[in-house]
C-alpha cells in the first residue's frame, strides 16, 4: 500500500512539473497583448502634394477615431479588441524628408503597421526602406509599376488600381468609340513621375497594340514641377489633334486647365486626370466652367458600390465633412482612399495569426476577392498591385457652380453619352 502511495505522489509531481513547464512555454510563445497597436504613417501638410495627402491622412484618422470609440480593432492574434495609436509625421511633400521619417517610424517608433504617404512620388522612397527592414508597407495610392515585383513581399496597394490599369478604359474608348467619332489624332502631355509616366506608357501601349487608326501627333513628358503650360498648349495646337490627354498631379491639372482657358484654344476631346478624382479641389481653383465637358476618370465618389465592410460613400462623406469641414479639407477620392486603408488594416488585424509582417501580408492577401469597400472590389495580384478598383471614363458636365461626372465608358457602366466640343 505504501508503495502505491509513493508511485501516486511521483505521478502527481510529474504532472505538476509538466503543467508548470507547459505554462512557462506558453508564456514565452504568447506574450501579453500590447496596450495599443501602433500605426505609423506620413502626411504632407504643405507643399506640392498636400492636396492629395491630407485627405488620405484625415480619412485614415477618422477610421482610427471611430474604431477606438468602439473599443478598438479586433486583433485575432490576441483574441480581443485593442486600441489603435496613430503616429504620423509631416514630410512637407519632400521625398528626402519622407525617407528619413519612414526610417524613424520603423527603427525608433517601432510601429506595428506602416502606411505610406499619398501618391507615387512620396511612396517611391518608402518602398526600398520598408523592404530593407522587412516591414509590410500598406500603400494607399502609390501606383508606380516599379514598386511591385515578385521578389518584394513587403508592399500592397490598397485604395486605387495600379497605374497600368488606370488608363485601360480611356484607351478602350479611344480605340472602340473615339475612332468612330473622328478622334484619330491624339496629343499626350504627361508629368514625368512614377504615377503618370506609368499611365502614359500603358496608354501608348494599349493604343499601339490595338492597331487602331490612331496617330499620336504629340507626345511629351514634362517635370512634375511644371506650373505654366502656355507654350506647351501652343505646341499641341500646332499639331492639330482631335483629342488632348494631359496626365499630371492636382497642381499640374490646375495650371494646365487655367492656361487652356486663357489661351482660347479648344479641342474636341480634352482629358485631364484629376477633375474626376478631386473634383471639389479642381472646381475651387479652376471653376466649374473650367472643367465643363472635360473627360476624366470616374472614382468611387461617383459610383454606387454596396460595401461589405464600412460605410457607403454618402454616409462616409457626411462623416468626413462633419469632422473636417472647418479645416478646409476637400472631400474627394483621396479622402475615400484613406478610409479604405483603415478598413483593410482592420480586416488584416482581424485575420492575422500574429503581428509578424509576413503574417500580416498573408492576412491582407486573404481578403483579395472577398471584400468590397466603398472604393469597390478589393483584389490584389501576386505582386501586391491593386487590380479590383476600376476607373471608368467620365465626362464632367457643369451646372452653374456644380459639376456632375457622367460615366461614358465602358457601356456596361455608362450613365450618358460623350459630348464633344466644337473647336
Secondary structure, 3 states (H helix, E strand, C coil): CHHHHHHHHHHHHHHHHHHHHHHHHHHHHCCCCCCEEEEEEEECCCCCCHHHHHHHHHHHHHHHHHHHHCCCEEECCCCEEEEEEEEEEECCCCHHHHHHHHHHHHHCCCCCEEECCCCHHHHHHHHHHHHHCCCCEEECCCCCHHHCCCCCCCEEECCCCCHHHHCHHHHHHHHHHHCCCCCCEEEEEEECCHHHHHHHHHHHHHHHHHCCCCEEEEEEEECCCCCCCHHHHHHHHHCCCCEEEEECCHHHHHHHHHHHHHHCCCCCEEEECCCCCCHHHHHHHHCHHHHCCCEEEECHHHCCCCCCCCCCHHHHHHHHHHHHHHHCCCCCHHHHHHHHHHHHHHHHHCCCCCCCHHHHHHHHHCCCCCEEECCEEECECCCCCECCCCCEEEEEEEECCEEEEEEEECCCCCCCCCCCCCC
